[in-house]
Amino acid sequence: MKAILLIGAALASATAMASDAPNYVQQNDVRIFERADITGDLAITAFGIMRDTRCTERVICFREDRLVVAAIVQHRGRDREFALELGQPVQFDGGVLTLVSTSTPPSDAGAIPLKYYRLNFRWQPD
């Protein structure tokens, strides 16, 4: 009887843990020109920075606080070029792709060389 109760408790715990698992796939610290395979059907290659007007914390900022990345998204055998804006989801058949963050801090001393950018993408299936 104890064994049955222990098995039941273990199954209940495993079910609770499975339902707490995030319903997304995240790829972090992706470099510019690096192909990031998010899923078997989805890959991203960022190839440039179209706009980076993020503000540093040291200054009062009167400009738009934006990061826009030029990327090629390979989804289900098709390549498409996108301008992915930080925090703005892009809807695809089967889910949503978002550039969620960057580990590259903003600079008020001019352009950041591409080799220093690290991007974080999230895929959330429907």
HUMO-V841263 format. One record per residue. RES is the residue in three letters. PHI is phi in radians with two decimals (NA if undefined). Layout:
res & phi
RES & PHI
RES & PHI
This chain:
res & phi
MET & NA
LYS & -1.07
ALA & -1.10
ILE & -1.14
LEU & -1.11
LEU & -1.13
ILE & -1.13
GLY & -1.08
ALA & -1.14
ALA & -1.13
LEU & -1.13
ALA & -1.11
SER & -1.13
ALA & -1.12
THR & -1.14
ALA & -1.12
MET & -1.17
ALA & -1.14
SER & -1.28
ASP & -1.46
ALA & -1.15
PRO & -1.14
ASN & -1.70
TYR & -2.72
VAL & -2.08
GLN & -2.16
GLN & -2.04
ASN & -1.92
ASP & 0.98
VAL & -1.44
ARG & -1.47
ILE & -1.10
PHE & 1.27
GLU & -1.66
ARG & -1.43
ALA & -1.92
ASP & -1.45
ILE & -1.40
THR & -2.39
GLY & -1.13
ASP & -1.83
LEU & -2.40
ALA & -2.46
ILE & -2.27
THR & -2.25
ALA & -1.37
PHE & -2.19
GLY & -3.11
ILE & -1.89
MET & -1.47
ARG & -2.74
ASP & -2.41
THR & -2.01
ARG & -1.15
CYS & -1.69
THR & -1.35
GLU & -1.32
ARG & -1.40
VAL & -2.13
ILE & -1.40
CYS & -1.95
PHE & -1.97
ARG & -1.88
GLU & -1.13
ASP & -1.73
ARG & -2.33
LEU & -2.33
VAL & -2.17
VAL & -1.98
ALA & -1.47
ALA & -2.56
ILE & -1.80
VAL & -1.91
GLN & -1.71
HIS & -2.32
ARG & 0.93
GLY & 1.46
ARG & -2.00
ASP & -1.76
ARG & -2.39
GLU & -1.64
PHE & -2.35
ALA & -1.80
LEU & -1.63
GLU & -1.73
LEU & -0.90
GLY & 1.44
GLN & -1.78
PRO & -1.23
VAL & -2.07
GLN & -1.43
PHE & -2.17
ASP & -1.16
GLY & 1.87
GLY & 2.90
VAL & -2.24
LEU & -1.90
THR & -2.40
LEU & -1.40
VAL & -1.55
SER & -2.97
THR & -2.45
SER & -1.59
THR & -1.56
PRO & -1.24
PRO & -1.17
SER & -2.26
ASP & -1.82
ALA & -1.93
GLY & 1.88
ALA & -1.14
ILE & -1.61
PRO & -1.03
LEU & -0.97
LYS & -1.12
TYR & -1.63
TYR & -1.30
ARG & -2.31
LEU & -2.01
ASN & -2.12
PHE & -1.97
ARG & -2.28
TRP & -1.96
GLN & -2.06
PRO & -1.17
ASP & -1.17
